[in-house]
Amino acid sequence: MSPPQEQDPGIASLDPMPGRVIGGNFRIDRLIGAGAMGNVYKALQLSLAKPVAVKILHHHLHKDERLVERFKREAKSASLLNHPNSIQIIDSGEDSDGTLYIAMELLTGRDLAHVIRDEFPMPMVRIGRVMTQVMSALDEAHAQGVIHRDLKPSNIMLIERRGEKDYVKVCDFGIAKATLSDGADDRSAMITVQGLVCGTPEYMSPEQARAEPLDGRADLYSAAVILYQLTTGDIPFRADSAMGIISRHLSEPPVAPSRRRPDLNVLPTVDQIVLRGMEKNRDLRFANAVAFREAIETLQGMATGIPTPLPASVRAAMPTARDMAGSPTPIDTAKVPAAAAADRFATTTNMTGRSSTRQKIIVLASLAVVLVGSAVVAVMGARVKKERLLAAAPGAGVPARAPAVERDDRPPAPPAAPAPATVAAPAPAPEPPTALPSAREAHGKRRAATIRAAIAPAAAAAPAVATPPAAPSAAAPEPAAVPAARGVREVLAEAEKLLGQGEIGDACARDEEAARIAPKSPPVHKFLGKCYMRAGRTREANDNYKLYLELAPSAPDAPFVKSMIK
């Protein structure tokens, strides 16, 4: 029987039903559809003055208890469903003269069978939009323990709702079965009356053809056949008789849609989805309607280029943001071009299902961050090299970098006994700036020896300089005040904030400042290792991680930090 819909009257000229009130509330207006089991009428719900559709069982079938039971089963099964993509049942019952009826919402549109006939081929975007709604309706039905068992294009209505075209309504639960409450044998549903086979052979699953106990995967098989028809324009199996078609469903594998219609350039993913949905063994099909729908959504995204959410099974296997926070994935900017890094970011963003416009903005922003970060890293690298050269110059670089003494506030102060040595002692201040950008040299003995060699000639050549110790001493309180006003914790907090905002270069610069203030601080070197790793400076990251382990060998996270060293 066709689902309730508006169409031309005149299917039966001598019909006593128009004008009659059924169930005391539904006035029959005109015939709009007919079938082997009954007729569908447009009616008016008097209590609400609302147009509805009323399905009435043929009177001559009232004597057949199995068909009466089937009609009541439809009302019972459909009334369990409350989903926007399933037809809504308003009322059902038996009139005073024994007339059995089901009142439901009136649909104005076309069934999918007519749409395929008139508008094939259909774009994959539209196919996906229709089938995802079908799967949503099936998911609701299966969650309520209802199996449709006669899903086919003529039972899928496409209507327009609030300006949205191709809004799906799954109809005609005439042989549906509430599996959780109905314990009757499935063989009783395989009824043949007046040539009517209950269930449509062209869309029937193998297990339904064998009259085996069914579950929701039988509907998924039928849905896969519909998807096959939507993409090829024809059903997978034809024969001269219903039994011939059923036999082919039982024994023959379907021809892949791309081979059936090579002229349509069917995507290989369509083949995979359809053939999996039409597996003879239901254990090899999609586990449920949600899994089938997610596969179609992925296919729809491939066809349009619009990103779609990953299937739930994949999302469940992905690490959460909390998991990833403890072990950031390093991105080596020296090996990954900026464009590739942006593509990687875009792919990750696509997984979240955000809008394409927002994704483009984020991708462009990430690309800008990568480029700026690379430039900052390059500038810092040049500055570090320059500082190293100045520090290595015997004598010449020492006076020029004397102001750096202001940042030398390390706890181990130089002995104050020999005055001349004390005067020259501030000169080693260049050590922190040059040592900290490269942690490997900072804690290496060779670096210390180099600095001492640079200081010695300057101290030996300046005996007369012993008089001005007061000048450096007078200036000494000033640098001491700098760390007090801007301590390690404050600078480190700024660095962490910058890293959290994605400003990797600035974060590294802030932490290098913290390292100059407190070169023996384990948290500073741990953060430097993390920061350098984010910037792709793997060697320097490893050096800082090693220094952290030397300074805090018994730290609780020492094993984890050790695992980060490459």
N, C-alpha and C positions, 0 to 999 in steps of 0.2 A: 504494500500500500504506500502511496506517495505521502510524504509529510504534508501537514497542513500549510497551505499557501494560497495566495490570491491567484486565480486563473479564470478563464472564461467559463461561464455557466453553460448548462445544456448537456451535461454528460448523461443525464437521465431526464426524459421529458415527463414521465408520469411518476412523480415522487411525492408521497404523502407527507414527508417530513417538514418542508418549508411552512412556516407559520406556527408550528407546534412548539410548546414550551416543555423542555425536558428538565427533569429534576426540580421543577418549580422555579428555576432561575435562569435557564438558558433558552432564549427564543431562537429557533432555527430560521435562518434567512434564505440561504441558497447553498446548493451543492458546489463544492470546489475541488473535490478529489474522490476517486473511487478505487477500491482494491478488492482482492479476493475475500478478505475477511470482513470488510465493512466500508462505509463511506465517511468522508470528512466534509463537514458543513461549516460555512461561516455563520456565526451566531452572535447574539448580543447577550452579555451577562447583565441581567436586569438590575441586580442589586448595585452595580457600579456603573451601568450604562457604558460598558466597555466591550469592544469587539473581541471575540475569542474564536477559537476553532473547537468543534465538537466532533469527536470520532464515535460512530455508532456501529455496533456489531450487526451484521446481517441477521435478520430474524430467522431465516431458514437454517442458521448455524447454531441456534440456541440449544438444539437437541444434542449437539456434539459436546460432551463434557470436557474433552481435551481442549477444544478451541475456546470454549468459555473460560477455562482455566488459563489458557494462554493470554486471552484478552485481559483478564483480571491481573495476570502477572505483569503485563505491560504497565498498567496503572500503578501497581505496587512498586515496581522497580523504578519507574521514572519519578515517582513521588519522593523517593529517597534522595534524589539528586537536587542539589542547590548550587549550580554552577552557571555562570553567565553564558557558557558555550553549550549548555544542554537545554533542550526545550523544557519549559516550565509547565508542570501539571497544576491546574487550578482546582479541579474537582473530578470525582469519578463516582459511579454508583449504578443503581438499577432503578428505572422509572416504575411507575405504578403498573404498567402493562408488561413489565419484564424487560423493557429495552435497556441494554447495557451501553453505557456511554463513558467517555473520557473527555473532559473539558481541558483545553490547554491554550497557551498563548498563540495568537494568530501571527503568522510570519508572512511577510511580504518580500518576496525575492525569488531566486532561482536555485534549484538544487545543483550540486556539483556535476552531476552527469550531463546536464544541459550546458553548463559552462565549458566543460571539456569538449563537448561536441561542437559548440559554436566558436570558441575562442582559443582552441589549441593552434600553435604551441603557446604556452604560458611562460613568462619569465620566472626564473628560479626564485626571485624575491617574493613573487606572489604565491608560488607554490609553498615556499617556506612559511609564509604568513598564514596560509590556510591550514597547513598540516600541524603547525605548532598549536593552534587553537583546538584542533581535533584531539591532539595528545593531551591537552589540558583537560578537556571534557572526559576523556577516557581515564585519566588519572583520578579524577573525582569519583567517577563511577566505580572504578576498581577499589578505591579506598572505602567505598560504602558496600563492597562485596557484590557489586552488580557487574555482570559481563554482558555486553551488548549482543554479541553472537550473530549479528546481521549487519555489520558495518559495511557500507558501500556508498558510492557517490550519490545515489538517489536518496540516501538517508542523511545527507549532509547539506544543509541549506546555507546559502550565502545571502545575507541581507545587508542593508545599510542601516547603521545605528549611530545617531548623533554625528552625522557627517563622515563616519568611518565605513568605507566600503569593505566588502569581503569579510563581514563579521559572521563567524561560524556558529551554527546551531546544529548540534547532533540530535537527530530525531529517531522516531520509530523504534522504541525498545520492545517491539511486539514479541520477540522470542528471547528477550533478556531474562537472565536468571539471577536472583539474589542468592549467590552461592553460600553465604554464611547462614542463611535461614531456611533455604529450601533444600531438603535432603533427597528429593526425588531423583531417580536415575536419569542421566543425561540422554539415554536412549529414548525416553518418553518425549523428548523435545523434537526428535527427528520425525516430525509428523508429515504425512503426505495426504492431502485432502483435495480432491477435485484437481489433481495435477499440480498442486502447490507444494513445492519442496520448502520446508522451513529452514531457512538459511539459503544463501545464494551461492551456488557452486563456484562461480567465477572468483569469489572472494573468500571462500571457505578454507579454514586451516586444515591440515591433514588430520590432526587429532579430533576435530569436530566431525570430519567426514567419517572417521572410524568410530564415532559415538563414544569417545573416551571422556572421562571427567575433565572438565575444562578449567582454566584459570585465565587471567587477563592477557596472557601471551597469545591466546587465540585471536583476540581483537587486534593485537599488534601485527599479527600475520596479515589480517585483512587490511590494516592501515598501510603495510608495506606494498600490498598489491595496488592499493589506490595511488600510492606514491609512484609506483611503476607506471601506472596508467597516465598520471599527470605529466611524467617526463617523456613518455614514448607515444602517447596518444592511443594506446591499446592495452588490453589486459594481457598478462603473460601467457595464458593458456586458452586455447579454443578447441572445440570438438563438436561433433554432430549431436551430442546428447549431453545431458547433465552428468550422467555417470562417466562419460568420456572425459569431461573436464575434471571431475573429481579424481579420476584415475591418474591424470597427469599431475595434479597437485600432490598426489600421494607418492609418485615415483620419479617424476622428471625434474631436474634442476632448471630453473628459469634461465633464459638467455639474458645476459647482462644488458641493461638499458643502453649503454654506449654501443654495444654490438647490434642491438635491435634497431637503433636509429643513429647510425654513424654520421648522418647529415646534420644532426642537431648539436654536435659537440658536447655531449653529456659529460659532466665532470666525473673523473674516476671516483671521487668521494660519493657521488650518487650511487654508483654501482655497489660500493662497499655497504652503504646504509641499506639499500633495497635488498641486496642478497642476504645480508645478515638478518633483516626483518623477515625474510621468506625462508629461513632455514627449516627443513623438515623436522629436525629435532628442536623442540621448543627451548631446550636448555642452552642452545647455541644462539638464540635470538637475544634481543635486548631484554634485560631483566624486568623492566617495567616501562610505563609510558613516560616517566620523567627522563629516563636514560635515552629513549627514542627521541623525545622532544629536544633534548640538549644536543644530540647528534644533528638534528635538522637545523637547530640554531647555528651551530658551527658551520654547516653547509651554507646557510643563508648569509653568514658573515663573509665566507669565502667568495660568494657570488657578487656581493656588493662592495667588498673592501671595508665594510664597517665592522669594527671589532665586536666580538661577542664573548660573553662569559665562558670560562672553561667549564667542562662537565664537573659535577659535584665530586666525582671520584678523584679527578685530578686536583681540584681545589683542596680536598681533604688531605692529599698527600703532600701539598706544598707547605714549607715552613711558615710559621706565623711571623708577624713583625717582631714579636717578643723573642722568638727563637733566633732571628737574624740579627737582633740588636747586639747579642753577645759576641758574634763572630762575623763582622762585616766582610763581605766579599771584596777582595782587592781588585781594583781596575787599573791595569797597567797602561797609563796613557801613552807611554813610549811605544807600546806595541799595538794598542787599539786606536785607530784614527778617530778623530772627533765625530765624523759622520757615522762610523760603526758604533761608537758609544751612544750616539743619539738614537740609532736604530734599536740598540739593545734596550734603551730606556723606553722607547715607544712600544716595543714588544711587551715589556713588563706592564706598561700602563694599559695596553690593550686588554690584558688579562682581567682587569678590574671592571671592564664594561662601561667605562665612562664615555661621554659623548665625543665624537671625532673632533669637534672644534676645540674642546678643552684639551684633548690630547695633543693637537698640533701646537697649541700655545705652550704646553708643558715641554714638548720635545724641543721647540725652539729655545725655550728658557734653559733647558738642560744643556743644549749645545753651546749656548753663550757662556754658561758656567764652566763647561769643560775648557773652552778656549781661553777665558780669563784666567782660570786656574793654571793652565799650561804656561801662559805668559808670566804669571807671578812666579811660578816655579823656576822659569828660565832666568828671570831677573835676580831672584834670590841666589840661584846657583852662581851667576856671574859675581854677585857681591861676595859670596863665600870665597870664591877663588881669589878675588882681589884681597880680601882680608888675610887669607893664608899667605899670599906673597908678601904683604906688608909685615906680617908677623915673623916670617922667615928671614927678612932683611936684617943683617947684624947692625943694630944701632940706628940706622936711618929711620926705620919705621917706628921705633919706640917713642921718641918725643912726639911725632906726628899723631900717635894714637893715645897720647897720655890722657885725654879726656875720658877714655873708656874706663879709667880707674874708678870713675864714679859708680860704675855698675858692679865693681868687684866688692861684694859684701859677704864674701864667703866666711863661715865661722872660723876656720883655722887661720888666724892673723899671723903675719910674719914676725919673727922675734924682733924686739925693739933694742937689743943690746948694741949692735954696731950701728951708729947713726948714719954713716954713709950708705950702708946697705939698705937702711930703712928708706933713705931718700930715693934710692934707685928702685926700691921694691915696687912702688906703684907702677912702674913701667910694665911689669908682666900683665897688666890688666888686659892687653889684647887677647889673652888666652881664652876667656869665656866666649867672646863673639866668634872667634875662629873655631874653637873646639866644639861648641854646642851644635852648630848647623851640621857637623859630621860627628856623630856620637862615637863612631869607631875610633877616631883619632883622640877624642876627648878622654877616653879611659885607657888609651894605649901609652905605654911607657916611651915609645919613640917620640911621640908628640911632646911630652914633657921635656925630654932631652933636647929637642930642637929649640924649645922656648928658652931653656936655661942657657943654651949656647948663644942665643940672640941677646940675652940680657947681660951676660958676663962682660963682653967688650964695652958696653955702655957704662957699666958700673966702674970698670977699671979706668976708663978715660975721663972720668968726671970727679976727681978728688975735690976740686974747688966748689963743686955743687953742694958740698956738705953744708954750706952756710944757709941755703934756702929751705931747710927742712920745714921751717914755719909756714912757707907758702903752700906746699902741698898739704901740710897738716891743717892749715886754716881752711883749705878747700875741702878737706876730708869730711867734715860734718855734713856738708851739702849733699854729697852722694849718699851718705848714710840715711839721709831723710827720704831719698827717693824710694827705696824698698819699703820704708815704713808707710809711705802714702800709697804705694802701689805694690802690695805684697804678692807672693806667689799664688796664693789661693784666688785672689781677684783676677790676675792675669790668666790663670788656668781656667777659671770659670768663663771668662770671655772667649777663650779658645774653644771650649766645649760648645758654647752657644753658637759660635761661627760654624763649627763643623756640623752641628745639627741643622743649620740653615743651608748647608751645602757649599759654604764658602771655604773650600779646602785650603787654598793658598793662604788666606788671611788667618785661618785657624793655626796652620803650621807656624806662621810668623809670630803669632801671639805666644804659642807654646815655646818657641825658641827664646822669646823674651823671658818667659818664666824660667827656662833652663839657665839663662845667664844670671838670673837672680839667685837661683838655688840649683847649682849644678849637681848636687848629690841627692836630689829629691826623687825617690822612686816613682811617685805618681806622674811627675813631669815627663820622665823618660818613657813610661808606659804609654802616656798619651801621645808623645812624639812618635813612638812606633806605630800607633794606630793611625795618626795623621799622615805620616809618610806613606804608610801602606795604601791609604785612600788615594794619595797623590800619585801612586805608581812608583815611588822611590823605594823599591824593595830593599836594596842594600842598606840604606840609612835606617829603614824601619827595623831590619834585623839587628843592626848595631844597637839601636835604642832598646829593643826588647832584651838583648843580651845584657846591656848595662842595668836594666831594671832587675833582671834575675841576679846580677852580682850584688846590687844594693839591697834587694829584698828576696833572698833565696828561699825563705820559709813562708812567703806570702801565700794565702789560700788559693789564689789564681795562678800560682807559678806554673803548674802543669799545663794549664790552658795557654798561657803566654808562650811557654816553650814550644807548644804545638804550632804556634803562629809563625815561628822562625822557619824560613825556607832556605 
